[in-house]
Amino acid sequence: MTENKRKVVIASKNPVKVNAAMGGLGRMFPGYEFVAEPVSVPSGVADQPLTEQETLQGALNRVANAQEAHAEADFWVGIEGGVETMAGELTAFAWVVVRDREQLGRARSGTFFLPKAVQELVEQGVELGEADDRVFGHANSKQKGGAVGILTQNVLDRRELYEQAVVLALVPFKNKALYLNPQPQHEV
């Protein structure tokens, strides 16, 4: 790649995840041109992760599998959406993992509570996107605004929710000296 071009392997072909990754990178590093290469790689977790740890592990696995399959990239990005029950109610969120050749960044998206009708379907083993489609009468909502888009009437959509987490996962890359050399920087 040229001096200002960076190849980004995104561990999904879902356009929401691809656009979130590219948007976050572009916002954090506006002086670079990012070239996306979406790839389908396994997450190594359930199609619908049911805990925060399983969701994070899915994002970590996606990055590792993408890096193994496409070692020539500059960045690898994994985004995994998940759910977890909190005080009897089902929450939804995502974990984002970004890796370059030197370091790893991680961040979690915002969290929101799902309606009981969606929760009941997920508890029966239905993946969240499919549950949303059934409850709200949509088609393929997980490649569009997602549950958050439906529930906020697109005030906030899935891409925007994920893009914010991509930005936060890139904090260590924007501040390499602080994260790669964690020595205290104070005068004696």
C-alpha beads as a LAMMPS data file, in Angstrom:
LAMMPS data file: protein, C-alpha beads

188 atoms
187 bonds

1 atom types
1 bond types

-500.0 500.0 xlo xhi
-500.0 500.0 ylo yhi
-500.0 500.0 zlo zhi

Masses

1 110.0

Atoms # bond

1 1 1 0.000 0.000 0.000
2 1 1 1.120 3.566 -0.558
3 1 1 2.226 5.786 2.300
4 1 1 -1.297 7.063 3.070
5 1 1 -3.237 3.914 2.109
6 1 1 -4.029 1.220 4.632
7 1 1 -5.599 -2.174 3.946
8 1 1 -8.276 -3.119 6.457
9 1 1 -9.565 -6.660 6.686
10 1 1 -13.017 -6.601 8.244
11 1 1 -14.007 -9.975 9.637
12 1 1 -17.526 -9.812 8.179
13 1 1 -19.278 -9.156 4.895
14 1 1 -22.225 -7.540 6.683
15 1 1 -22.413 -4.002 5.231
16 1 1 -23.328 -2.544 8.646
17 1 1 -20.107 -3.867 10.183
18 1 1 -18.000 -2.909 7.153
19 1 1 -19.364 0.652 7.139
20 1 1 -18.944 0.983 10.918
21 1 1 -15.306 -0.142 10.725
22 1 1 -14.489 2.150 7.816
23 1 1 -16.340 5.095 9.374
24 1 1 -14.530 4.744 12.695
25 1 1 -11.116 4.441 11.047
26 1 1 -11.835 7.449 8.823
27 1 1 -12.910 9.571 11.788
28 1 1 -9.875 8.684 13.899
29 1 1 -7.322 8.869 11.081
30 1 1 -8.626 11.358 8.494
31 1 1 -5.211 11.665 6.813
32 1 1 -5.314 8.076 5.572
33 1 1 -7.207 6.306 2.850
34 1 1 -8.524 2.965 4.073
35 1 1 -9.200 0.146 1.633
36 1 1 -11.699 -2.404 2.959
37 1 1 -11.487 -6.124 2.398
38 1 1 -14.547 -7.760 3.956
39 1 1 -14.085 -11.485 4.617
40 1 1 -16.267 -14.188 6.103
41 1 1 -14.460 -15.916 8.947
42 1 1 -15.816 -17.995 11.826
43 1 1 -16.391 -16.400 15.208
44 1 1 -15.892 -19.662 17.078
45 1 1 -18.885 -18.842 19.272
46 1 1 -22.642 -19.386 18.953
47 1 1 -24.447 -17.551 16.150
48 1 1 -26.089 -15.598 18.957
49 1 1 -23.616 -15.008 21.782
50 1 1 -25.516 -14.976 25.082
51 1 1 -22.944 -13.376 27.405
52 1 1 -20.555 -10.468 27.362
53 1 1 -17.540 -12.820 27.553
54 1 1 -18.786 -14.980 24.656
55 1 1 -19.405 -11.841 22.583
56 1 1 -15.915 -10.477 23.255
57 1 1 -14.419 -13.896 22.475
58 1 1 -16.279 -13.915 19.155
59 1 1 -14.780 -10.547 18.184
60 1 1 -11.289 -11.678 19.249
61 1 1 -11.665 -14.923 17.268
62 1 1 -12.855 -13.071 14.172
63 1 1 -9.776 -10.814 14.257
64 1 1 -7.424 -13.779 14.757
65 1 1 -9.047 -15.723 11.906
66 1 1 -9.024 -12.692 9.601
67 1 1 -5.358 -12.050 10.366
68 1 1 -4.483 -15.682 9.711
69 1 1 -6.313 -15.647 6.374
70 1 1 -5.022 -12.213 5.261
71 1 1 -1.693 -11.574 6.985
72 1 1 -0.736 -8.803 4.536
73 1 1 -3.232 -6.257 5.901
74 1 1 -2.484 -3.186 8.023
75 1 1 -5.539 -3.563 10.297
76 1 1 -7.948 -6.336 11.173
77 1 1 -11.372 -5.510 12.646
78 1 1 -13.822 -7.862 14.345
79 1 1 -17.292 -6.811 15.452
80 1 1 -19.530 -9.204 17.357
81 1 1 -23.056 -8.381 18.468
82 1 1 -24.330 -10.125 21.567
83 1 1 -26.979 -10.227 24.236
84 1 1 -26.936 -10.840 27.964
85 1 1 -29.651 -11.097 30.588
86 1 1 -29.460 -8.440 33.269
87 1 1 -31.904 -8.531 36.183
88 1 1 -34.261 -10.694 34.134
89 1 1 -34.221 -8.457 31.062
90 1 1 -32.309 -9.019 27.838
91 1 1 -29.733 -6.403 26.811
92 1 1 -28.038 -5.997 23.420
93 1 1 -24.548 -4.627 22.669
94 1 1 -21.448 -5.365 20.597
95 1 1 -17.741 -5.835 21.149
96 1 1 -15.232 -4.411 18.678
97 1 1 -11.638 -5.604 18.418
98 1 1 -9.038 -3.892 16.209
99 1 1 -5.510 -5.186 15.648
100 1 1 -2.520 -3.927 13.747
101 1 1 0.957 -5.463 13.695
102 1 1 1.859 -3.962 17.098
103 1 1 -1.190 -3.814 19.276
104 1 1 -4.791 -4.638 20.012
105 1 1 -7.680 -2.305 20.834
106 1 1 -11.052 -3.316 22.297
107 1 1 -14.252 -1.470 23.088
108 1 1 -17.856 -2.262 23.897
109 1 1 -20.774 -0.438 22.360
110 1 1 -23.595 1.146 24.274
111 1 1 -26.197 -1.217 25.724
112 1 1 -29.956 -1.160 25.432
113 1 1 -32.790 -3.341 26.704
114 1 1 -34.867 -5.398 24.292
115 1 1 -38.657 -5.774 24.373
116 1 1 -40.058 -8.872 26.089
117 1 1 -41.361 -10.329 22.794
118 1 1 -37.834 -10.260 21.332
119 1 1 -36.369 -11.632 24.568
120 1 1 -38.748 -14.593 24.530
121 1 1 -37.730 -15.571 20.989
122 1 1 -34.006 -15.251 21.784
123 1 1 -34.527 -17.403 24.884
124 1 1 -36.062 -20.031 22.561
125 1 1 -32.840 -20.073 20.521
126 1 1 -33.750 -17.572 17.786
127 1 1 -30.893 -15.275 16.712
128 1 1 -31.536 -11.592 17.579
129 1 1 -31.779 -10.383 13.953
130 1 1 -34.351 -13.058 13.134
131 1 1 -36.271 -12.302 16.344
132 1 1 -36.353 -8.596 15.402
133 1 1 -37.636 -9.431 11.928
134 1 1 -40.425 -11.604 13.349
135 1 1 -41.514 -9.177 16.075
136 1 1 -41.280 -5.973 14.024
137 1 1 -42.245 -7.344 10.601
138 1 1 -38.921 -6.435 8.974
139 1 1 -36.633 -8.361 6.632
140 1 1 -32.875 -8.718 7.189
141 1 1 -32.798 -5.989 9.856
142 1 1 -29.331 -7.054 11.040
143 1 1 -27.863 -5.805 7.750
144 1 1 -29.764 -2.554 8.142
145 1 1 -30.533 -0.517 11.270
146 1 1 -30.800 -3.512 13.603
147 1 1 -32.870 -3.638 16.774
148 1 1 -31.508 -0.289 17.929
149 1 1 -32.574 1.336 14.645
150 1 1 -36.052 -0.142 14.862
151 1 1 -36.523 0.787 18.519
152 1 1 -35.205 4.359 18.151
153 1 1 -36.977 4.854 14.805
154 1 1 -33.508 5.332 13.280
155 1 1 -32.429 8.110 15.637
156 1 1 -29.526 5.700 16.262
157 1 1 -28.867 2.760 13.964
158 1 1 -26.674 -0.307 14.259
159 1 1 -23.879 1.155 12.099
160 1 1 -23.670 4.288 14.254
161 1 1 -23.716 2.259 17.489
162 1 1 -20.891 0.039 16.205
163 1 1 -18.922 2.925 14.680
164 1 1 -18.686 4.633 18.060
165 1 1 -17.227 1.433 19.538
166 1 1 -14.745 1.235 16.623
167 1 1 -13.598 4.772 17.466
168 1 1 -13.116 3.767 21.109
169 1 1 -11.241 0.577 20.129
170 1 1 -8.852 2.791 18.147
171 1 1 -7.871 4.904 21.174
172 1 1 -4.644 2.884 21.733
173 1 1 -3.680 3.381 18.070
174 1 1 -4.217 7.139 18.299
175 1 1 -2.121 7.216 21.491
176 1 1 0.586 4.637 20.741
177 1 1 3.199 6.146 23.086
178 1 1 0.865 5.791 26.064
179 1 1 -0.261 2.268 25.242
180 1 1 2.914 0.687 23.862
181 1 1 5.191 2.223 26.503
182 1 1 3.147 2.310 29.711
183 1 1 5.897 3.922 31.798
184 1 1 4.805 6.856 33.968
185 1 1 5.643 10.153 32.256
186 1 1 6.239 12.420 35.253
187 1 1 9.110 14.561 36.493
188 1 1 11.121 13.501 39.544

Bonds

1 1 1 2
2 1 2 3
3 1 3 4
4 1 4 5
5 1 5 6
6 1 6 7
7 1 7 8
8 1 8 9
9 1 9 10
10 1 10 11
11 1 11 12
12 1 12 13
13 1 13 14
14 1 14 15
15 1 15 16
16 1 16 17
17 1 17 18
18 1 18 19
19 1 19 20
20 1 20 21
21 1 21 22
22 1 22 23
23 1 23 24
24 1 24 25
25 1 25 26
26 1 26 27
27 1 27 28
28 1 28 29
29 1 29 30
30 1 30 31
31 1 31 32
32 1 32 33
33 1 33 34
34 1 34 35
35 1 35 36
36 1 36 37
37 1 37 38
38 1 38 39
39 1 39 40
40 1 40 41
41 1 41 42
42 1 42 43
43 1 43 44
44 1 44 45
45 1 45 46
46 1 46 47
47 1 47 48
48 1 48 49
49 1 49 50
50 1 50 51
51 1 51 52
52 1 52 53
53 1 53 54
54 1 54 55
55 1 55 56
56 1 56 57
57 1 57 58
58 1 58 59
59 1 59 60
60 1 60 61
61 1 61 62
62 1 62 63
63 1 63 64
64 1 64 65
65 1 65 66
66 1 66 67
67 1 67 68
68 1 68 69
69 1 69 70
70 1 70 71
71 1 71 72
72 1 72 73
73 1 73 74
74 1 74 75
75 1 75 76
76 1 76 77
77 1 77 78
78 1 78 79
79 1 79 80
80 1 80 81
81 1 81 82
82 1 82 83
83 1 83 84
84 1 84 85
85 1 85 86
86 1 86 87
87 1 87 88
88 1 88 89
89 1 89 90
90 1 90 91
91 1 91 92
92 1 92 93
93 1 93 94
94 1 94 95
95 1 95 96
96 1 96 97
97 1 97 98
98 1 98 99
99 1 99 100
100 1 100 101
101 1 101 102
102 1 102 103
103 1 103 104
104 1 104 105
105 1 105 106
106 1 106 107
107 1 107 108
108 1 108 109
109 1 109 110
110 1 110 111
111 1 111 112
112 1 112 113
113 1 113 114
114 1 114 115
115 1 115 116
116 1 116 117
117 1 117 118
118 1 118 119
119 1 119 120
120 1 120 121
121 1 121 122
122 1 122 123
123 1 123 124
124 1 124 125
125 1 125 126
126 1 126 127
127 1 127 128
128 1 128 129
129 1 129 130
130 1 130 131
131 1 131 132
132 1 132 133
133 1 133 134
134 1 134 135
135 1 135 136
136 1 136 137
137 1 137 138
138 1 138 139
139 1 139 140
140 1 140 141
141 1 141 142
142 1 142 143
143 1 143 144
144 1 144 145
145 1 145 146
146 1 146 147
147 1 147 148
148 1 148 149
149 1 149 150
150 1 150 151
151 1 151 152
152 1 152 153
153 1 153 154
154 1 154 155
155 1 155 156
156 1 156 157
157 1 157 158
158 1 158 159
159 1 159 160
160 1 160 161
161 1 161 162
162 1 162 163
163 1 163 164
164 1 164 165
165 1 165 166
166 1 166 167
167 1 167 168
168 1 168 169
169 1 169 170
170 1 170 171
171 1 171 172
172 1 172 173
173 1 173 174
174 1 174 175
175 1 175 176
176 1 176 177
177 1 177 178
178 1 178 179
179 1 179 180
180 1 180 181
181 1 181 182
182 1 182 183
183 1 183 184
184 1 184 185
185 1 185 186
186 1 186 187
187 1 187 188
